Amino acid sequence: MRPKYLYNACLLLSLFLVIAGCNDDRFSATPKPEFTVPDPKQVLQDDCIKRSLGPNIVGQDIEFAYAMAILPDKGKIASATVEASIAGGQGTFLENKSYYTDGSGNDIGIPIGDASVNKGATTEVAFTVDTSAATLRYYYVIPEAARGKSVNFTFTAKSSDGETVSRKMGPYTIAKMDIARNLMVKDSGACYISVADTAVYDSAAAVAHAANIDLVYLYRSLPNVNFNHALVSPAADPKYLPGISLPNGVKNDTRVRRTEDLQDYDLAHLQYGIYIDDVDFERIDLSGAPDYTINLKAESGLWVETADGKYKAYIYINSVDNTNKSAVISMKRYQLK
């Protein structure tokens, strides 16, 4: 046992020497400079990141994290302000808590001031707690006035010693598309889908909106055919609308193209990092596409173009229910004309 022990000890010692040699600048042709802690800047500083992902859609938030700091012996943070080039919609605010992440990955908010105040396109938080560093979150609700335009933001921090620092973010393009989530469709009930209205109607309401009905939802369990959940154009061959008596005036011929692998995050809220944006609607060609699709599954979807060529849409199947002959769908809609 002794010779084996000595051999292992010598081998371990040799390994330590090799490691030490690899990290010793005496063996390097270009010695690395020694690390020194940089001197802190004697001024108020800030930084900002955009936290939200995907297209910027009217009615949804654009989220930022705004950080600011000053040396404690120089002063305290007095206020934080965000000015948007287009005033945000109702619900726009600057968080009055400073966030940090604990060891378990949880975001912990510490109150630092009064609730934010909106004045036109400006949102401000006045600090009421003595602090020399904070990170606040800003939520900008995209207004209708910004649709199809670009928006910029100016973040500003002020300190008690009179210093001011600002940071510009943007421009950010606001999508032209609309979004509608979690619409319930049911066979022989609310089964008439309008892309133009981003809505679902029953047969009575469909008469009043007949010109805008683009698809009919139905569920059929048929022998020798995997029909199941279907979305069918009113003008399709009646064999794809078995047992359906269309309301008066419902007759649009809508183009559809099915896809199985496009789980848009805005519609699905699953783990997928896929987003459909305006440019996707502009590029997809649905000429020659059929006017029906059957045997739809949960997490599948379909591209749609209305008969008048005014709209394109992507309809996502969130869930299906064979027992209740129903489904939940979500939609992104883009106006072409």
C-alpha contacts under 8 A as a table, 3 or more apart, distances in Angstrom:
res1	aa1	res2	aa2	distance
1	M	4	K	5.33
1	M	5	Y	6.15
2	R	5	Y	5.06
2	R	6	L	6.23
3	P	6	L	5.15
3	P	7	Y	6.11
4	K	7	Y	5.06
4	K	8	N	6.26
5	Y	8	N	5.22
5	Y	9	A	6.14
6	L	9	A	5.02
6	L	10	C	6.09
7	Y	10	C	5.23
7	Y	11	L	6.18
8	N	11	L	5.02
8	N	12	L	6.16
9	A	12	L	5.16
9	A	13	L	6.18
10	C	13	L	5.06
10	C	14	S	6.12
11	L	14	S	5.13
11	L	15	L	6.34
12	L	15	L	5.11
12	L	16	F	6.38
13	L	16	F	5.13
13	L	17	L	6.33
14	S	17	L	5.09
14	S	18	V	6.28
15	L	18	V	5.11
15	L	19	I	6.25
16	F	19	I	5.14
16	F	20	A	6.07
17	L	20	A	5.02
17	L	21	G	5.99
18	V	21	G	5.03
18	V	22	C	6.21
19	I	22	C	5.15
19	I	23	N	6.49
20	A	23	N	5.28
20	A	24	D	6.09
21	G	24	D	5.09
21	G	27	F	6.73
22	C	27	F	7.37
24	D	27	F	5.92
24	D	28	S	7.22
25	D	28	S	4.90
25	D	29	A	7.89
25	D	30	T	7.57
25	D	31	P	4.86
25	D	32	K	6.73
26	R	29	A	7.97
26	R	31	P	7.18
28	S	31	P	5.62
40	P	71	L	7.96
42	Q	70	I	7.50
42	Q	71	L	6.73
42	Q	74	K	7.54
43	V	70	I	6.28
43	V	71	L	7.52
43	V	74	K	7.95
43	V	163	E	7.79
44	L	68	M	7.33
44	L	69	A	5.91
44	L	70	I	4.66
44	L	71	L	7.67
44	L	159	S	7.20
44	L	163	E	6.56
44	L	164	T	7.08
44	L	165	V	6.55
45	Q	68	M	5.63
45	Q	69	A	5.41
45	Q	70	I	6.36
45	Q	165	V	6.58
46	D	66	Y	7.33
46	D	67	A	5.38
46	D	68	M	4.15
46	D	69	A	6.37
46	D	157	A	7.53
46	D	165	V	6.93
46	D	166	S	7.47
46	D	167	R	7.41
47	D	66	Y	6.03
47	D	67	A	5.16
47	D	68	M	6.52
47	D	167	R	7.24
48	C	64	F	6.94
48	C	65	A	5.67
48	C	66	Y	4.51
48	C	67	A	6.06
48	C	167	R	7.52
48	C	169	M	7.93
49	I	64	F	5.66
49	I	65	A	5.47
49	I	66	Y	6.80
50	K	62	I	7.65
50	K	63	E	6.01
50	K	64	F	4.38
50	K	65	A	6.52
51	R	62	I	7.75
51	R	63	E	5.35
51	R	64	F	5.23
51	R	65	A	6.75
52	S	61	D	7.75
52	S	62	I	5.77
52	S	63	E	5.17
52	S	64	F	7.23
54	G	266	D	8.00
54	G	275	Y	5.88
54	G	277	D	7.98
55	P	174	I	7.33
55	P	175	A	6.40
55	P	275	Y	7.18
55	P	276	I	7.70
55	P	277	D	5.95
56	N	60	Q	7.15
56	N	61	D	7.63
56	N	62	I	6.87
56	N	142	I	7.58
56	N	172	Y	7.85
56	N	173	T	6.95
56	N	174	I	5.03
56	N	175	A	5.63
57	I	60	Q	5.62
57	I	61	D	7.95
57	I	142	I	6.81
57	I	147	R	7.83
57	I	174	I	6.15
57	I	175	A	5.32
57	I	176	K	7.40
57	I	177	M	6.78
57	I	178	D	6.83
57	I	179	I	7.61
58	V	141	V	7.65
58	V	142	I	4.83
58	V	143	P	5.70
58	V	144	E	5.93
58	V	146	A	7.50
58	V	147	R	6.37
58	V	174	I	7.30
58	V	175	A	7.26
58	V	176	K	7.97
58	V	177	M	7.91
58	V	178	D	6.95
59	G	89	G	7.68
59	G	141	V	5.97
59	G	142	I	5.21
59	G	143	P	6.19
59	G	144	E	7.53
60	Q	141	V	5.59
60	Q	142	I	5.78
61	D	139	Y	5.82
61	D	140	Y	5.23
61	D	141	V	4.53
61	D	142	I	6.10
62	I	139	Y	5.78
62	I	140	Y	5.09
62	I	141	V	6.58
62	I	142	I	7.21
63	E	137	R	6.96
63	E	138	Y	5.62
63	E	139	Y	4.69
63	E	140	Y	6.41
64	F	137	R	5.55
64	F	138	Y	5.10
64	F	139	Y	6.70
65	A	135	T	6.42
65	A	136	L	5.67
65	A	137	R	4.48
65	A	138	Y	6.36
66	Y	135	T	5.32
66	Y	136	L	5.20
66	Y	137	R	6.14
66	Y	138	Y	7.45
66	Y	155	F	7.48
67	A	133	A	7.53
67	A	134	A	5.74
67	A	135	T	4.06
67	A	136	L	6.41
68	M	77	I	7.84
68	M	133	A	5.66
68	M	134	A	5.64
68	M	135	T	6.41
68	M	157	A	6.76
69	A	77	I	7.28
69	A	132	S	5.52
69	A	133	A	4.11
69	A	134	A	6.57
70	I	74	K	6.66
70	I	75	G	6.72
70	I	76	K	6.83
70	I	77	I	7.39
70	I	132	S	5.32
70	I	133	A	6.44
70	I	159	S	7.75
71	L	74	K	5.25
71	L	75	G	6.76
71	L	132	S	6.48
72	P	75	G	5.55
72	P	76	K	6.59
72	P	131	T	7.91
72	P	132	S	5.53
74	K	161	D	6.96
75	G	132	S	6.79
75	G	159	S	6.32
75	G	160	S	5.39
75	G	161	D	5.56
76	K	130	D	6.13
76	K	131	T	5.44
76	K	132	S	4.54
76	K	133	A	7.81
76	K	159	S	5.41
76	K	160	S	5.26
76	K	161	D	7.55
77	I	127	F	6.86
77	I	130	D	7.36
77	I	131	T	6.07
77	I	132	S	5.45
77	I	133	A	6.91
77	I	157	A	7.35
77	I	158	K	6.10
77	I	159	S	4.32
77	I	160	S	6.09
78	A	126	A	6.32
78	A	127	F	5.26
78	A	128	T	7.81
78	A	157	A	7.61
78	A	158	K	5.44
78	A	159	S	4.76
78	A	160	S	5.41
79	S	124	E	7.18
79	S	125	V	5.69
79	S	126	A	4.53
79	S	127	F	5.37
79	S	157	A	5.81
79	S	158	K	5.30
79	S	159	S	6.99
80	A	124	E	5.75
80	A	125	V	5.39
80	A	126	A	6.75
80	A	127	F	7.93
80	A	155	F	7.42
80	A	156	T	5.70
80	A	157	A	4.49
80	A	158	K	6.48
81	T	122	T	6.94
81	T	123	T	5.64
81	T	124	E	4.29
81	T	125	V	6.46
81	T	155	F	5.81
81	T	156	T	5.08
81	T	157	A	6.40
82	V	94	L	7.80
82	V	122	T	5.66
82	V	123	T	5.23
82	V	124	E	6.45
82	V	153	F	6.63
82	V	154	T	5.59
82	V	155	F	4.54
82	V	156	T	6.31
83	E	121	A	5.60
83	E	122	T	4.31
83	E	123	T	6.40
83	E	153	F	5.59
83	E	154	T	5.18
83	E	155	F	6.64
84	A	87	A	5.85
84	A	88	G	7.23
84	A	121	A	5.31
84	A	122	T	6.46
84	A	151	V	6.92
84	A	152	N	5.80
84	A	153	F	4.53
84	A	154	T	6.59
85	S	121	A	6.90
85	S	151	V	5.64
85	S	152	N	5.30
85	S	153	F	6.33
86	I	121	A	6.24
86	I	145	A	7.59
86	I	146	A	6.75
86	I	151	V	6.26
86	I	152	N	7.82
87	A	120	G	6.01
87	A	121	A	3.91
87	A	122	T	7.43
87	A	143	P	7.59
88	G	92	T	5.77
88	G	121	A	6.48
88	G	140	Y	5.69
88	G	141	V	5.36
88	G	142	I	5.78
88	G	143	P	5.70
89	G	92	T	6.00
89	G	140	Y	7.37
89	G	141	V	4.97
89	G	142	I	5.86
89	G	143	P	4.68
89	G	144	E	7.98
90	Q	141	V	6.78
91	G	140	Y	7.74
91	G	141	V	6.29
92	T	118	N	7.92
92	T	138	Y	7.85
92	T	139	Y	5.52
92	T	140	Y	4.75
92	T	141	V	5.14
93	F	116	S	6.14
93	F	117	V	7.57
93	F	118	N	7.34
93	F	123	T	6.51
93	F	138	Y	6.00
93	F	139	Y	5.46
93	F	140	Y	6.71
94	L	115	A	7.93
94	L	116	S	5.61
94	L	123	T	6.47
94	L	124	E	6.81
94	L	125	V	6.77
94	L	136	L	6.96
94	L	137	R	5.91
94	L	138	Y	4.31
94	L	139	Y	6.29
95	E	98	S	7.77
95	E	115	A	7.25
95	E	116	S	6.86
95	E	125	V	7.81
95	E	136	L	5.68
95	E	137	R	5.17
95	E	138	Y	6.00
95	E	139	Y	7.89
96	N	111	P	5.91
96	N	112	I	5.91
96	N	113	G	5.49
96	N	114	D	6.22
96	N	115	A	5.58
96	N	116	S	6.54
96	N	125	V	6.39
96	N	136	L	6.78
97	K	109	G	5.25
97	K	110	I	4.94
97	K	111	P	4.20
97	K	112	I	5.49
97	K	113	G	7.29
97	K	135	T	7.89
97	K	136	L	6.19
97	K	137	R	7.94
98	S	109	G	5.39
98	S	110	I	5.14
98	S	111	P	6.40
98	S	112	I	6.53
98	S	134	A	5.23
98	S	135	T	4.89
98	S	136	L	5.13
98	S	137	R	7.87
99	Y	107	D	6.23
99	Y	108	I	5.36
99	Y	109	G	4.43
99	Y	110	I	6.33
99	Y	134	A	7.53
99	Y	135	T	5.92
99	Y	136	L	6.76
100	Y	107	D	5.72
100	Y	108	I	5.39
100	Y	109	G	6.72
100	Y	135	T	7.91
101	T	104	S	7.76
101	T	105	G	5.55
101	T	106	N	5.38
101	T	107	D	4.61
101	T	108	I	5.99
102	D	105	G	5.40
102	D	106	N	5.48
102	D	107	D	6.63
102	D	108	I	6.91
103	G	106	N	7.44
112	I	127	F	5.61
112	I	128	T	6.01
112	I	129	V	5.12
112	I	131	T	7.85
113	G	125	V	6.60
113	G	126	A	5.67
113	G	127	F	4.13
113	G	128	T	4.54
113	G	129	V	6.25
114	D	125	V	6.37
114	D	126	A	6.09
114	D	127	F	6.76
114	D	128	T	6.92
115	A	125	V	6.44
116	S	123	T	6.37
116	S	124	E	5.23
116	S	125	V	4.54
116	S	126	A	7.48
117	V	123	T	5.56
117	V	124	E	5.40
117	V	125	V	6.68
118	N	121	A	7.13
118	N	122	T	5.69
118	N	123	T	4.44
118	N	124	E	6.65
119	K	122	T	5.19
119	K	123	T	6.35
127	F	130	D	7.70
131	T	134	A	7.29
142	I	146	A	6.72
142	I	174	I	7.93
143	P	146	A	5.58
143	P	147	R	7.26
144	E	147	R	5.45
146	A	149	K	5.29
146	A	150	S	6.97
146	A	151	V	7.25
146	A	174	I	6.39
147	R	174	I	5.54
147	R	175	A	6.11
147	R	176	K	5.44
148	G	173	T	6.95
148	G	174	I	5.17
148	G	175	A	5.30
148	G	176	K	4.77
149	K	173	T	5.91
149	K	174	I	5.50
149	K	175	A	7.73
150	S	171	P	5.75
150	S	172	Y	5.22
150	S	173	T	4.34
150	S	174	I	5.79
151	V	170	G	6.72
151	V	171	P	5.37
151	V	172	Y	5.33
151	V	173	T	6.62
151	V	174	I	7.39
152	N	168	K	7.31
152	N	169	M	5.91
152	N	170	G	4.69
152	N	171	P	4.74
152	N	172	Y	6.52
153	F	168	K	5.73
153	F	169	M	5.11
153	F	170	G	6.39
153	F	171	P	7.83
154	T	166	S	6.65
154	T	167	R	5.70
154	T	168	K	4.46
154	T	169	M	6.30
155	F	166	S	5.45
155	F	167	R	5.17
155	F	168	K	6.28
155	F	169	M	7.79
156	T	164	T	6.98
156	T	165	V	5.64
156	T	166	S	4.25
156	T	167	R	6.50
157	A	164	T	5.77
157	A	165	V	5.48
157	A	166	S	6.50
158	K	162	G	6.73
158	K	163	E	5.75
158	K	164	T	4.57
158	K	165	V	6.69
159	S	162	G	5.60
159	S	163	E	5.40
159	S	164	T	6.63
160	S	163	E	7.32
175	A	277	D	7.32
175	A	278	D	6.27
176	K	278	D	6.66
176	K	334	Y	6.58
176	K	335	Q	7.42
177	M	277	D	7.91
177	M	278	D	6.44
177	M	332	K	6.60
177	M	333	R	5.38
177	M	334	Y	4.44
177	M	335	Q	6.87
178	D	332	K	5.69
178	D	333	R	5.11
178	D	334	Y	6.49
179	I	198	T	7.83
179	I	330	S	7.77
179	I	331	M	5.74
179	I	332	K	4.53
179	I	333	R	6.28
180	A	183	L	7.43
180	A	198	T	6.35
180	A	330	S	5.70
180	A	331	M	5.18
180	A	332	K	6.53
181	R	267	L	6.43
181	R	329	I	6.93
181	R	330	S	4.28
181	R	331	M	6.27
182	N	318	N	7.46
182	N	328	V	5.59
182	N	329	I	5.40
182	N	330	S	5.16
183	L	199	A	7.51
183	L	200	V	7.10
183	L	328	V	5.49
183	L	329	I	5.17
183	L	330	S	6.04
184	M	190	A	7.48
184	M	200	V	7.72
184	M	326	S	7.29
184	M	327	A	6.01
184	M	328	V	4.63
184	M	329	I	6.47
185	V	189	G	7.39
185	V	190	A	5.35
185	V	191	C	5.16
185	V	192	Y	7.95
185	V	200	V	7.02
185	V	217	Y	6.73
185	V	326	S	5.61
185	V	327	A	5.41
185	V	328	V	6.16
185	V	329	I	7.39
186	K	189	G	5.10
186	K	190	A	5.37
186	K	191	C	5.36
186	K	217	Y	7.06
186	K	218	L	7.18
186	K	324	N	7.78
186	K	325	K	6.07
186	K	326	S	4.22
186	K	327	A	6.55
187	D	190	A	7.13
187	D	191	C	5.79
187	D	217	Y	6.36
187	D	218	L	4.79
187	D	219	Y	5.97
187	D	325	K	5.70
187	D	326	S	6.10
188	S	191	C	6.42
188	S	202	D	7.84
188	S	218	L	7.39
189	G	202	D	5.30
189	G	203	S	7.19
190	A	200	V	5.98
190	A	201	Y	4.88
190	A	202	D	3.96
190	A	203	S	7.23
191	C	200	V	6.54
191	C	201	Y	6.30
191	C	202	D	5.94
191	C	203	S	7.73
191	C	216	V	5.63
191	C	217	Y	4.84
191	C	218	L	6.92
192	Y	200	V	5.51
192	Y	201	Y	5.06
192	Y	202	D	6.13
192	Y	203	S	7.14
192	Y	206	A	6.57
192	Y	213	I	6.21
192	Y	214	D	7.53
192	Y	215	L	6.05
192	Y	216	V	4.83
192	Y	217	Y	6.48
193	I	198	T	7.62
193	I	199	A	6.10
193	I	200	V	4.57
193	I	201	Y	6.47
193	I	213	I	5.69
193	I	214	D	5.89
193	I	215	L	5.10
193	I	216	V	6.11
193	I	217	Y	7.46
194	S	197	D	5.31
194	S	198	T	5.62
194	S	199	A	5.37
194	S	200	V	6.12
194	S	201	Y	7.85
194	S	212	N	5.44
194	S	213	I	4.57
194	S	214	D	5.30
194	S	215	L	6.91
195	V	198	T	4.77
195	V	199	A	6.91
195	V	212	N	7.23
195	V	213	I	7.40
195	V	214	D	6.39
195	V	306	T	7.46
195	V	311	Y	7.33
195	V	312	K	8.00
195	V	313	A	6.96
195	V	333	R	6.92
196	A	199	A	7.97
196	A	212	N	6.03
196	A	311	Y	6.88
196	A	333	R	7.98
197	D	212	N	7.18
198	T	331	M	7.27
198	T	333	R	7.47
201	Y	204	A	7.77
201	Y	205	A	5.54
201	Y	206	A	5.55
202	D	205	A	5.48
202	D	206	A	5.95
203	S	206	A	4.94
203	S	207	V	6.67
203	S	246	L	7.89
203	S	247	P	6.07
204	A	207	V	5.71
204	A	208	A	7.44
204	A	247	P	7.63
205	A	208	A	5.40
205	A	209	H	6.53
206	A	209	H	4.95
206	A	210	A	5.34
206	A	213	I	6.93
206	A	247	P	6.70
206	A	250	V	7.48
207	V	210	A	4.94
207	V	247	P	5.79
207	V	248	N	5.88
207	V	249	G	6.66
207	V	250	V	7.21
209	H	212	N	5.55
209	H	213	I	6.61
210	A	213	I	5.40
210	A	247	P	7.73
210	A	248	N	7.26
210	A	249	G	5.23
210	A	250	V	4.75
210	A	251	K	7.73
211	A	249	G	6.91
211	A	250	V	6.56
211	A	251	K	7.80
211	A	252	N	7.32
212	N	252	N	7.93
213	I	216	V	7.97
213	I	234	P	7.97
213	I	250	V	6.26
213	I	251	K	7.79
213	I	252	N	6.80
214	D	233	S	6.11
214	D	234	P	6.91
214	D	252	N	5.82
214	D	253	D	7.28
214	D	254	T	5.89
214	D	306	T	6.50
214	D	307	A	7.78
215	L	231	L	5.98
215	L	232	V	5.31
215	L	233	S	4.66
215	L	234	P	6.19
215	L	254	T	7.12
216	V	230	A	7.96
216	V	231	L	5.50
216	V	232	V	5.17
216	V	233	S	6.21
216	V	234	P	6.50
217	Y	229	H	7.37
217	Y	230	A	5.72
217	Y	231	L	4.73
217	Y	232	V	6.60
218	L	228	N	7.89
218	L	229	H	5.99
218	L	230	A	5.46
218	L	231	L	6.72
218	L	241	L	7.74
218	L	325	K	7.60
218	L	326	S	7.97
219	Y	227	F	7.38
219	Y	228	N	4.98
219	Y	229	H	4.54
219	Y	230	A	6.23
219	Y	322	N	7.71
219	Y	325	K	5.57
219	Y	326	S	7.34
220	R	227	F	5.90
220	R	228	N	4.83
220	R	229	H	6.85
221	S	225	V	7.94
221	S	226	N	7.47
221	S	227	F	6.41
221	S	228	N	5.45
222	L	225	V	5.56
222	L	226	N	7.00
222	L	227	F	6.54
222	L	228	N	7.70
223	P	226	N	7.99
226	N	294	I	7.65
226	N	295	N	5.79
227	F	230	A	6.88
227	F	294	I	5.34
227	F	295	N	4.83
228	N	294	I	6.76
228	N	295	N	4.92
228	N	296	L	7.17
228	N	322	N	7.72
229	H	294	I	6.06
229	H	295	N	5.13
229	H	296	L	5.21
229	H	297	K	7.46
229	H	320	V	7.64
229	H	325	K	7.79
229	H	326	S	7.95
229	H	327	A	7.98
230	A	292	Y	7.60
230	A	293	T	5.75
230	A	294	I	4.16
230	A	295	N	5.87
230	A	296	L	5.92
231	L	292	Y	6.03
231	L	293	T	5.60
231	L	294	I	6.51
232	V	236	A	6.70
232	V	240	Y	6.92
232	V	241	L	7.20
232	V	291	D	6.32
232	V	292	Y	4.19
232	V	293	T	6.17
232	V	294	I	7.79
233	S	236	A	5.24
233	S	252	N	6.71
233	S	253	D	5.65
233	S	254	T	5.28
233	S	255	R	7.55
233	S	291	D	5.30
233	S	292	Y	5.76
234	P	246	L	7.42
234	P	250	V	6.46
234	P	251	K	5.02
234	P	252	N	5.64
234	P	253	D	6.30
234	P	254	T	7.75
235	A	251	K	5.27
235	A	252	N	5.67
235	A	253	D	4.78
235	A	254	T	7.64
235	A	291	D	7.73
236	A	240	Y	6.83
236	A	241	L	7.76
236	A	253	D	6.86
236	A	291	D	5.83
236	A	292	Y	6.71
237	D	240	Y	5.89
237	D	241	L	7.41
238	P	241	L	4.95
238	P	242	P	6.52
239	K	242	P	5.65
240	Y	292	Y	7.37
241	L	244	I	5.44
246	L	250	V	6.27
247	P	250	V	5.75
252	N	306	T	7.82
252	N	307	A	5.96
253	D	291	D	6.69
253	D	306	T	7.42
253	D	307	A	5.28
254	T	291	D	5.55
254	T	304	V	7.06
254	T	305	E	6.04
254	T	306	T	5.00
254	T	307	A	5.00
255	R	286	L	6.62
255	R	287	S	7.59
255	R	288	G	7.82
255	R	289	A	5.51
255	R	290	P	5.67
255	R	291	D	4.77
255	R	292	Y	7.58
255	R	304	V	5.65
255	R	305	E	5.19
255	R	306	T	6.59
255	R	307	A	7.23
256	V	286	L	7.19
256	V	289	A	5.85
256	V	290	P	5.79
256	V	291	D	5.56
256	V	292	Y	6.36
256	V	293	T	7.27
256	V	302	L	6.28
256	V	303	W	5.48
256	V	304	V	4.56
256	V	305	E	6.62
257	R	286	L	7.15
257	R	289	A	5.99
257	R	290	P	6.90
257	R	293	T	7.65
257	R	302	L	5.26
257	R	303	W	5.07
257	R	304	V	6.65
258	R	293	T	6.85
258	R	300	S	7.68
258	R	301	G	5.89
258	R	302	L	4.16
258	R	303	W	6.38
259	T	262	L	6.62
259	T	300	S	6.13
259	T	301	G	5.39
259	T	302	L	5.64
259	T	303	W	7.78
260	E	299	E	7.24
260	E	300	S	4.54
260	E	301	G	6.26
261	D	300	S	6.76
262	L	274	I	7.33
262	L	300	S	7.08
262	L	301	G	6.93
263	Q	267	L	7.51
263	Q	268	A	5.95
263	Q	270	L	7.64
263	Q	272	Y	6.62
263	Q	274	I	6.61
263	Q	299	E	6.39
263	Q	300	S	7.26
263	Q	301	G	7.77
263	Q	316	Y	7.46
264	D	267	L	5.53
264	D	268	A	5.79
264	D	269	H	7.71
264	D	272	Y	7.26
264	D	273	G	7.58
264	D	274	I	5.10
264	D	275	Y	4.97
264	D	276	I	6.20
264	D	316	Y	7.88
265	Y	268	A	5.01
265	Y	269	H	4.82
265	Y	270	L	6.11
265	Y	271	Q	7.45
265	Y	272	Y	6.03
265	Y	273	G	6.16
265	Y	274	I	5.69
265	Y	275	Y	5.87
266	D	269	H	5.88
266	D	275	Y	6.90
267	L	316	Y	6.70
267	L	318	N	7.85
267	L	330	S	5.73
267	L	331	M	6.93
267	L	332	K	7.86
268	A	299	E	7.52
268	A	316	Y	7.36
268	A	318	N	6.33
268	A	330	S	7.93
269	H	272	Y	7.82
276	I	280	D	6.22
277	D	280	D	5.53
277	D	281	F	7.20
278	D	281	F	5.48
278	D	282	E	6.52
278	D	334	Y	6.98
279	V	282	E	4.94
279	V	283	R	6.17
280	D	283	R	5.29
280	D	284	I	6.17
281	F	284	I	5.61
281	F	312	K	6.43
281	F	313	A	7.43
281	F	334	Y	6.75
282	E	336	L	7.94
286	L	289	A	5.29
286	L	303	W	7.92
286	L	304	V	7.64
286	L	305	E	6.85
290	P	293	T	7.80
293	T	296	L	7.27
296	L	300	S	6.76
296	L	301	G	7.98
296	L	317	I	7.84
297	K	300	S	5.62
297	K	317	I	7.08
297	K	319	S	7.72
297	K	320	V	6.95
298	A	317	I	5.27
298	A	318	N	5.64
298	A	319	S	4.72
298	A	320	V	5.78
299	E	316	Y	6.70
299	E	317	I	5.27
299	E	318	N	5.61
299	E	319	S	7.01
300	S	316	Y	6.20
300	S	317	I	5.58
300	S	318	N	7.97
301	G	314	Y	7.01
301	G	315	I	5.49
301	G	316	Y	4.33
301	G	317	I	5.68
302	L	314	Y	5.74
302	L	315	I	5.39
302	L	316	Y	6.70
303	W	312	K	7.33
303	W	313	A	5.84
303	W	314	Y	4.61
303	W	315	I	6.51
304	V	312	K	5.44
304	V	313	A	5.00
304	V	314	Y	6.10
304	V	315	I	7.49
305	E	309	G	6.39
305	E	310	K	7.86
305	E	311	Y	5.88
305	E	312	K	4.42
305	E	313	A	6.50
306	T	309	G	5.33
306	T	310	K	6.42
306	T	311	Y	5.60
306	T	312	K	6.47
307	A	310	K	7.80
308	D	311	Y	7.83
309	G	312	K	7.65
309	G	336	L	7.22
309	G	337	K	7.67
310	K	335	Q	5.94
310	K	336	L	5.15
310	K	337	K	5.11
311	Y	333	R	6.84
311	Y	334	Y	5.63
311	Y	335	Q	4.60
311	Y	336	L	5.42
311	Y	337	K	7.41
312	K	333	R	5.92
312	K	334	Y	5.29
312	K	335	Q	6.58
312	K	336	L	7.11
313	A	331	M	6.71
313	A	332	K	5.44
313	A	333	R	4.23
313	A	334	Y	5.98
314	Y	331	M	5.65
314	Y	332	K	5.28
314	Y	333	R	6.59
315	I	329	I	6.63
315	I	330	S	5.74
315	I	331	M	4.51
315	I	332	K	6.67
316	Y	329	I	5.54
316	Y	330	S	5.21
316	Y	331	M	6.18
317	I	320	V	7.42
317	I	327	A	7.28
317	I	328	V	6.22
317	I	329	I	4.68
317	I	330	S	6.70
318	N	327	A	7.49
318	N	328	V	5.37
318	N	329	I	5.35
318	N	330	S	6.89
319	S	327	A	5.54
319	S	328	V	5.24
319	S	329	I	7.22
320	V	325	K	7.90
320	V	326	S	6.09
320	V	327	A	4.22
320	V	328	V	6.50
321	D	324	N	5.63
321	D	325	K	5.70
321	D	326	S	5.22
321	D	327	A	5.82
322	N	325	K	4.88
322	N	326	S	6.76
323	T	326	S	7.95
